[in-house]
Structures are given as C-alpha cells and as structure tokens.
C-alpha cells in the first residue's frame, strides 16, 4: 500500500527524513519529521528547482490565478519526485539516512527549491572523527 504524501505549507522551511526500519534481513524505509541535531552535518545530493508546472485543460479568471496554480502544481511535483528519489537513494544504501527539505526563496541562497541531503554522523571533537 502506498503512503499518503503530505505537502509542506510552502511558506517556511520543511523537512522529512528517511531512515532504516524493520529487521536486519528485511530493512524497510521509515519516513519521519526531520529535527536538526546540534553539530549535525548534511551533504547535499540533489536540488530540484521549482519553476512553474503545466495546468493544461484548466480555466482561470486571471493571469495571477493561473500562475499560482502552475506554481502549486510544480511544487507538488517537485516534492513528490524528491521523496521518490530519496527512497531510491535509500534503497541503494539502506545504511544511510536522507533528508528531503523544502527551501523557500531567499535572496542570499536563491530561488525556492526542494533539496535531498545525506545525513552525516555528528563530528566528535574528543575522538577526532565521525561518531
């Protein structure tokens, strides 16, 4: 059975994580809410830019309404594709964890996008290596 996709509200950053669940012999993907840990590192893997999708066969009262519908369609498609791609990355390497994150538009960073990160282990100053 497929899981129901929940979409962010598109006004602030949002993220979900995919981790390993199940047994050693039968691992399964477990999706959850991402909470950032102190001293955690994320390694960017993929960025999906959101540019505006297709809304063929729909009618709108104004150009602004059409642009809003196009943007919403593309945001949803980018989020869906990122979740599916992150799951494929996880299936190829189930010992890793991945984070799918929505980044709103920011003049310092760039246009809004959906990013996939690989979660790295926190750095330990005492050991001098990853924990």
Protein Blocks (a to p, Z undefined) as FASTA:
>chain_A
ZZdddddehlaccddddddehjfklgcdddddddddehiacddfbdcddebpafehiacf
bfklmmmmmmmmmmmmmmmmmmmmmmmmmmmmmmbccddddddddfkloccddddddddd
dddfklopaZZ
